[in-house]
Amino acid sequence: MIPPPLPTLLNDKFGYSVTDYSVSADRQFVLFQYNNVKKWRHSYTASYDMYDLNTRQLITEERIPNDTQLITWSPEGHKLAYVWNNDIYVKHEPNSPSERITSNGKEDVISNGITDWVYEEEIFSTYSALWWSPNGTFLAYAQFNDTEVPHIEFSMYLDESQQYPKTMQIPYPKAGATNPTVQFFVVNTDISPNPGSVQILAPASMLTGDHYLCDVTWVNPERISLQWLRRIQNYSIMDICDYDGSSKRWDCSVSRQHIETSTTGWVGRFKPAEPHFTSDGNSFYKIMSNNEGYKHICLSHIDKNECIFITKGPWEVIRIEALTNDYLYYISNEYKGMPGGRNLYKIQLSNHKNVVCLSCELDPKRCQYYSVSFSKEAKYYQLRCLGPELPLYTLHSSSNDKELRVLENNTALHDMLQDIKMPSKVLDYITLNETKFWYQMILPPHFDKFKKYPLLIDVYAGPCSQKADATFTLNWATYLASTENIIVASFDGRGSGYQGDKIMHAINRRLGTLEVEDQIEAARQFSKMGFVDDKRIAIWGWSYGGYVTSMVLGAGSGVFKCGISVAPVSAWEFYDSVYTERYMGLPTPNDNLDHYKNSTVMSRAENFKQVEYLLIHGTADDNVHFQQSAQISKALVEAGVDFQAMWYTDEDHGIGTNMAHQHIYTHMTHFIKQCFSLP
């Protein structure tokens, strides 16, 4: 008998719906989460109860307050740090009173230990801005000040009993606008009461202008590394700071600063990569661009500003996954020169020429794209084969890399799919200007290369994106290919990632140009392959893909019959500062204002008379604001363009609530079928 999942058991026991749980490091207590309320992409508030595994009882005294914004166990023992009403609290024991660490938190003004909107979305990709030291003595945190940041406002219409819509306001810095400021503190939680926070300042060369905190890594219990990034994101500094027990301060020696710059674009893929420190804390490994512009692993000593690359070649290291005393484990796309593949490698630290691919030959037909998770001491790892055939999860021992057991083989799914006509996937490249550019095609079942099929380009094309890969995916494209006999293709042109900075940085300071041209050229190349009906080519995309779709349709190329743009950017001045300025610089006359003005969808409105266009947006999109589509609509109306539009009331950037999600894909299917004259 398969036991019911834990949340079901908990619901029966406690009488409320448990959405998640976490266990303390010493395995004495469990934290149960319930009453989740989503905020933005990663953030939410929730209620929490604690359960004592020794007494098998809920702890009812000194409970965590409702609407807690963040909570985290210490890495050792069972201390808790949490954020409530934008202030940080620490509990030494689950049933002891909470100790308040900060007292200046204020909604949308001062955020302690949690990120504001732009840091959550663009820098940390999490709500958390708390970092426990490895032994749980120190708690580091960031404080964000949005006092001067302009607000975006939009209406929430809610249910029809609401006579007036609710106005939402979010501090949201658009390109060129005032940014939030950030300060960094460390508190010794072993000092009680009144532990006191000690500030670590950004490097002096950062304090002269706008800057970001972009990475925090504890090296050991009394050493921490911080990475700071200038607002113009081609210059970053890593500080390495040591605790001075006598002064109770943190010393960040200038001699230990490590500078990373880019002369061709921006630092890192989206930000500087995190460092992985050796056990003695004196050296670290980090992914950086080498002289040829490929992202590889560099070894640095903390007291020297030079670094030695331990990997090289015309391919890229994607992630460092684990570091032991003997080996470094990483994922790369080296195998068979396929940028859309991923495999696990290990490199011997005492001999960098000794590199072994641990996954390449395990099942090369089924598995060409892997991810991995290591246990705490890296003694074991879970290998996840994600395609191109059905996913396969296995458990391995690091001592000999042998497979210990199959965790999931998807046998039942395999058997079920035998009676279903599934599309096939092709991953290949075309050569443009002596450079390989990769594409994928989802082909209908029983594909016949002598027939003509309608073609839909599924585009994203943002900086460092990758749509052509070896993953197994079931999505709208699967349906269109299998049921409607439409070929769905994606193409990674200039600006795309994981193939070196020459390709990725090609669109630096000129978004809306080369990546748009390359989608048009790819469609032309596909139409020459003999099986594409060149009178029935469409394009669609979401977010950045919606922008590229609109720019492609507005280019007047004559290649495309129709297209769908969901939640698109329409002008880069309307999007957030961190993302936009990374690639475009500032919208000022002495920087890059001209290209900001020349890269709008609105400036191409006249050309939309030549195509069929469906524009879609959620009215409560906190990320790409409804304003962006409103301006496209306004420009098209003023140009006398007939087009279709659909809005989704109170939906955010994902248009993901049940009925809205179903509705948008049904609506888009009808549009594509009508465009392609399908029954």
URRAKA-V246368 format. One record per backbone hydrogen bond with DSSP energy under -1.0 kcal/mol. CO is the residue of the C=O (numbers start at 1). NH is the residue of the N-H. Records with the same first field share a line. If there is no record, write none. Layout:
CO=NH / NH
This chain:
5=9
6=10
7=11
8=12
9=13
10=14
11=15
20=33
22=31
24=27
28=53
29=24
30=51
31=22
32=49
33=19 / 20
34=47
37=45
43=39
45=37
46=68
47=34
49=32
50=59
51=30
52=56
57=52
68=46
70=83
72=81
77=26
79=74
80=91
81=72
82=89
83=69 / 70
84=87
86=112
87=84
88=101 / 102
89=82
90=99
91=80
93=96
99=90
106=109 / 110
109=146
110=106
111=144
113=129
116=120
117=121
118=122
119=123 / 124
127=115
129=142
131=140
133=136
137=189
138=133
139=187
140=131
141=185
142=113
143=183
144=111
145=181
146=149
150=172
152=170
154=168
156=166
159=162
166=156
168=154
170=152
173=577
174=177
181=145
183=143
184=200
185=141
186=198
187=139
188=191
198=186
203=206 / 207
206=209
210=231
212=229
215=227
217=225
220=223
222=243
223=219 / 220
224=241
225=217
226=239
227=214 / 215
228=237
229=212
232=234
233=267
234=262
235=230
236=260
237=228
238=258
239=226
241=224
242=251
244=248
249=244
251=242
253=256
254=257
258=238
260=236
276=285
278=281
282=302
283=278
284=300
285=276
286=298
288=296
290=293
293=501
294=290
295=317
296=288
297=310
298=286
299=308
300=284
301=304
308=299
313=315
316=333
319=331
322=329
326=349
327=324
328=347
329=321 / 322
330=345
331=318 / 319
332=343
334=337
335=338
338=341
340=470
342=370
343=332
344=358 / 359
345=330
346=356
347=328
351=354
353=355
354=348
356=346
359=362
363=367
366=389
368=342
369=386
371=384
373=382
375=378
379=398
380=375
381=396
382=373
383=394
384=371
385=392
386=472
387=368 / 369
392=385
393=407 / 408
394=383
395=404 / 405
396=381
397=401
402=397
405=395
408=393
410=414
411=415
412=416
413=417
417=420
420=422
424=443
426=441
428=439
430=437
432=435
435=432
437=430
438=492
439=428
440=490
441=426
442=488
443=424
448=451
453=533
454=487
455=538
456=489
457=540
462=465
465=497
475=479
476=480
477=481
478=482
479=483
480=486
487=456
488=442
489=458
490=440
493=496
495=464
500=504
501=505
503=495
505=508
507=510
513=517
514=518
516=520
517=521
518=522
519=523
520=524
521=525
522=526
523=527
526=529
531=453
533=536
536=455
537=561
538=457
539=564
540=459
541=566
542=545
543=547
544=548
545=549
546=550
547=551
548=552
549=553
550=554
552=555
561=612
562=539
563=614
564=541
565=616
566=543
570=601
571=574
572=575
575=175
576=580
577=581
578=582
580=584
581=585
583=509
586=588 / 592
588=591 / 593
592=596
593=597
594=598
601=604
602=605
604=607
605=608
606=609
607=610
608=611
612=563
613=644
614=565
615=646
616=567
617=648
618=621
625=628
626=630
627=631
628=632
629=633
630=634
631=635
632=636
633=637
634=638
635=639
636=641
637=640
644=615
646=617
648=619 / 651
651=620
652=655
657=661
658=662
659=663
660=664
661=665
662=666
663=667
664=668
665=669
666=670
667=671
668=672
669=673
670=674
671=675
672=676
673=678
